[in-house]
């Protein structure tokens, strides 16, 4: 007989999932791909929660419900890893689907087929002629698939958060540890039936986690945005950090000559070069239209990063002839306020811009 307390919790669970589905559909910040991923994840969790209730209700019931018992258990076990795949799907803001994700979907399909083939022999689970459920000798097959999906989700989230320069990326590990510990408890004490209640809670937290991560980003370049810069500089340390500012040379001429689409491509390409050169040693931001900056944690890495940036930009300019040059300057962060530090960095940047322009003009004059 099913516990009434469990029914109440499941009802609350379904209410939360319904609310999250509506919130996802009404979101103005998520793109279509992200909405589909979150919506499918919440729906799957709701369906599996209902299937769990059905398995409890029909287990030991009249034998004509045996097929329903088998089907409910099969779908519950089979669809569980797919929840993690749905959450991985939302991570990449691009509309395309990466090859690695396609491989993961193929693995899920293979898992469903294998689970179906194991049903007649009761290898993962079995339902007796008297309609009584029991675990099979190869129940670990399901556990392995479930944990593999969790590890895949954790790895993809950590990689994406690192690419997005998210300082809270380590929080994904407590998520996974909590869910893994709860799953182990559920396996040891199957009468508790708490797995999908915890999955619902963590899926909501994951929604918040991803939303916070995306809200820190500049949509065009993928760098951290101005708001993130202001919040970060308000709490930054004063020991050896360096502020590096960047300004795109003659960017207005690029827009006027090639159009704003090419201008956006320029900004995205320059941002990519900045990120590849500096992100390992600091946080990269787009603070204005064609203005970027980096908060470098270790000032000793400044010159090496600058050389790497110039090299990368030069390589991209060979392929994109409309890509302009970039001027940059820096200032060490001291006890002064951030505005003063940025003013010094801007001054050094404009001095570098003038010196390079004068050098270029003198070179042209020498050729005449």
Buried (B, 14 or more C-beta within 10 A) or exposed (E): EEEEEBEEBBEEBBEBBEEBBEBBEEBEEBBEBBBBBBBBBBBBBBBBBBBBBBBBBBBBEEEEBBEBBBBBBBBBBBBBBBBBBBBBBBBBBEEEEBEEBEEBBEBBEEBBEBBEEBBEEBBBBBBEEEBEBEBBEBBEBBBEBBBBBBEBBBBBBBEBBEBBBBEEBEBBEEBBEBBBEBBEBBBEEEEEBBBBBBBBBBBBBBBEBBBEBBEBBBEEBBBBBBEBBEEBBEEBEEEEBBBBBBBBBEBEEBBEEEEEEBBEBBBBBBBBBBBBBBBEBBBBBBBEEBBBBBBBBEBEBBEEBBEBBBEBBEEBBEEEEBBBBBBBBBBBBEEBEBEEBBBBBBEBBBEBBEEEBEEEEEEEEEEE
